Amino acid sequence: MASSSEALSDRAIDLLAKLVSFDTTSRLSNLALIEWVEDYLAQLNVPSRRVPNVDGTKSNLLATIGPAVEGGVVLSGHTDVVPVDGQPWSTDPFVLTQRDGRLYGRGTCDMKGFLALALAAAPDLAAATLSKPVHLAFSYDEEVGCLGAPDMIAVIARDLPRPALVVVGEPTDMVAVSGHKGIASFRVTVSGREAHSSLTHLGVSANMAAIKLMAGLVELSETLAREADPASPFTPKGATLTIGQVNGGTAVNILARECVFIFDLRTPPGMDPMAILADFFARAAAMDTELKARAPEAGVKVERRSLTPAFAPEVDGVAEAFARRMAGDNGPGRVVPYAAEAGQFQGAGFSTVICGPGSIDQAHQPDEFVEISQMQRGAAFMARLVEDLSL
């Protein structure tokens, strides 16, 4: 007999406490959490499969509950979280703390709450006679560029009976979201030659050169804002470009030997980030030549850190219709400005929707939380999913 949604919610909160206790900040390994999930599923006689990174220090996890037939549902979420360094937490971020109807802890909404709900539904799914399978797809390194999911998605496409749809459980207040922007991020390293700051003819300031490149990006960001489609459903409406990190120089009276800056470009569906940045790449190449003429060791290197595709609303999308039915959502169509793995699933040909507990407003914040009422709504979603897929 399937659990009530109340019992499923209680089980999910217990599981969330365990998941939060694993520090899976992206710079660290997630293998301890993965091993725990494997053991949990094994106790339900649910087999699982790792899809690791190159050096085996991190891994995705795939598990299938139900018959090996096409038309199943993928419940997808990432296991990594953002750092807590320097944030003024009032509680231990890796101990789930309940207060005033909220559950506090790093990853509670982004997005271990959804993972806990999926795992809480696993006993009911395993005990049921299902007409279609449910595939659990847990990834790594989403927070640093959606780096882990592509290998897992390739395995799903190649080795599993083709699923009908994917639910990516990013925090949406348990309503369906049908689109997100893409993100491309780049690291730019400008190298110069150190010299006394009074002898500028003897050296090359990496900072001064980098500022010229950054000024071009600022101009581009302003152009993108001016040219945004007023009919766009996104907020902000157009593509956005921001320089998030800058680090250069060693002292005020030394020409900087190196300056590194990192920027990201977020684009609505239909915009090609590489085309938008073509002039910047050309400017960087020209500056590289110019600097090397002044000092052979100087130059400019542009490295792409991530390129996550946008997620476009689907006409009569199967996944969105399913999520709305499970969530009892009759609201308007929705899109979000952040990037997620939904665009990667869609790019592989899967009908995809984003729907999960919590609000993105709490993600990445000190004292991150998910409301208990959101976990209850998520539990109702999972209970309906079990009932919907049961014979």
Salt bridges, closest charged atoms under 4 A:
GLU38 OE2 - ARG50 NE 2.69
ASP80 OD1 - HIS78 ND1 3.26
ASP85 OD1 - ARG27 NH2 2.97
ASP110 OD1 - HIS78 NE2 3.18
ASP110 OD2 - HIS364 NE2 3.08
ASP124 OD2 - ARG11 NH2 3.47
ASP141 OD1 - LYS58 NZ 2.64
GLU142 OE1 - HIS78 NE2 3.20
GLU143 OE2 - HIS78 NE2 3.79
GLU143 OE1 - HIS364 NE2 3.17
ASP159 OD2 - ARG49 NH1 2.88
ASP159 OD1 - ARG158 NE 2.91
GLU170 OE2 - HIS78 NE2 3.34
ASP264 OD2 - ARG266 NH2 3.70
ASP288 OD1 - LYS292 NZ 2.70
GLU297 OE2 - ARG193 NE 2.71
GLU320 OE2 - ARG324 NE 3.01
ASP329 OD1 - ARG324 NH1 3.52
ASP329 OD2 - ARG334 NH1 2.86
GLU368 OE1 - ARG106 NH1 2.70
ASP388 OD1 - ARG325 NH1 2.67
